[in-house]
Amino acid sequence: MFSITVRDHLMVAHSFRGEVFGPAQRLHGATFVVDATFRRAELDADNIVVDIGLATKELGDVLTALNYRNLDDEPDFAGVNTSTEFLAKVIADRLAGRAATGALGESARGLAGITVTLHESHVAWATYERAL
């Protein structure tokens, strides 16, 4: 399996419901380093997984819709604990949607999967993997 990974970052505010979250139940900020990995079994006709420039642009566009937002105020997340794991899935699903519409280029139609990792710090991160 071949893969490429592009990286960006995301800054949000949010709060959680539930005692398991302790002080994070209060409104707080979070900054994530975001890695998006695109996989395919065989390279395309140009010997690439997907255009890195397009992958970088589309990841940035997906993150722009979330960046510098209080996720508690976003209608898409009403009543949802926007955990790191949950946000990794949201980003992966949105990237998959862009791949399906051709925003990542025609060769992206051959992708087998997308993995998104959100790094909360240098010692903690969460990942979501999905097939395409």
C-alpha positions in Angstrom: 0.0 0.0 0.0 1.3 3.5 -0.9 0.5 6.6 1.1 1.2 10.3 1.3 0.6 12.5 4.3 0.0 16.2 4.4 -0.1 18.3 7.6 -1.9 21.4 8.8 -3.2 22.7 12.2 -6.5 23.5 13.8 -7.4 25.8 16.7 -10.9 25.5 18.3 -12.8 26.2 21.5 -15.2 23.7 22.9 -16.5 22.1 26.1 -17.6 18.6 27.0 -20.5 17.2 28.9 -19.9 14.3 31.4 -17.9 13.9 34.5 -15.3 11.8 32.7 -14.0 15.1 31.2 -13.3 16.7 34.5 -12.2 20.4 34.0 -12.6 20.1 30.3 -16.3 20.4 30.9 -15.7 24.1 31.0 -15.1 26.0 27.7 -11.4 25.6 26.7 -9.2 26.0 23.7 -7.5 23.2 21.8 -4.8 23.3 19.1 -4.2 20.3 17.0 -1.6 19.3 14.5 -3.6 17.5 11.8 -2.1 14.8 9.6 -4.2 13.4 6.6 -2.9 10.3 5.0 -4.2 9.1 1.6 -3.7 5.4 0.7 -3.9 3.4 -2.5 -2.7 -0.1 -3.6 -1.2 1.0 -6.9 0.2 4.4 -8.0 -1.7 6.2 -10.7 -0.5 6.8 -14.3 1.7 9.6 -13.0 3.2 7.4 -10.3 1.6 9.3 -7.4 -0.9 8.5 -4.7 -2.7 11.8 -5.1 -1.5 15.3 -5.9 0.1 16.6 -2.8 -0.8 20.2 -3.6 -4.4 19.3 -4.0 -4.4 17.2 -0.8 -2.8 20.1 1.1 -5.4 22.6 -0.3 -8.4 20.4 0.5 -7.2 19.6 4.0 -6.7 23.4 4.5 -10.2 24.1 3.2 -11.8 21.4 5.5 -10.0 22.9 8.5 -10.9 26.5 7.6 -14.5 25.6 8.2 -13.6 24.6 11.8 -10.7 26.8 12.6 -11.0 29.6 15.2 -14.6 28.5 16.0 -16.3 27.6 19.2 -17.6 24.2 18.2 -20.3 24.4 20.9 -21.9 27.1 18.7 -21.7 25.1 15.4 -25.1 23.6 14.4 -23.4 20.5 13.0 -22.1 19.7 16.5 -25.2 20.6 18.6 -25.3 18.3 21.6 -22.1 16.5 20.6 -18.9 16.0 22.6 -16.4 17.1 20.0 -13.6 14.9 21.2 -10.3 14.5 19.4 -11.5 11.1 18.1 -14.8 12.6 16.9 -13.1 15.5 15.1 -10.6 13.1 13.4 -13.7 11.3 11.9 -15.4 14.6 10.9 -12.2 15.7 9.0 -11.7 12.2 7.4 -15.3 12.1 6.2 -15.2 15.6 4.8 -12.0 14.8 2.9 -13.6 11.6 1.6 -16.5 13.7 0.3 -14.1 16.0 -1.5 -12.3 13.0 -3.0 -15.7 11.6 -4.3 -16.5 14.9 -6.0 -13.2 15.1 -7.8 -11.7 18.0 -5.7 -8.6 15.9 -5.1 -8.2 15.2 -8.9 -9.2 12.4 -11.1 -6.5 10.1 -9.7 -8.1 10.3 -6.2 -10.9 8.1 -7.4 -8.4 5.2 -7.0 -7.8 5.9 -3.3 -8.4 3.0 -1.0 -8.6 5.0 2.2 -7.9 8.1 4.3 -6.5 8.3 7.8 -6.7 11.5 9.9 -4.6 12.0 13.0 -5.1 14.9 15.4 -2.1 15.5 17.7 -3.2 17.1 20.9 0.3 17.3 22.1 3.7 15.6 21.6 2.5 12.8 23.8 -1.2 12.3 22.9 -3.1 11.9 19.6 -6.2 10.2 18.1 -6.6 8.7 14.7 -9.6 7.7 12.5 -9.2 5.5 9.5 -11.8 5.0 6.8 -12.0 3.0 3.6 -13.1 4.7 0.3 
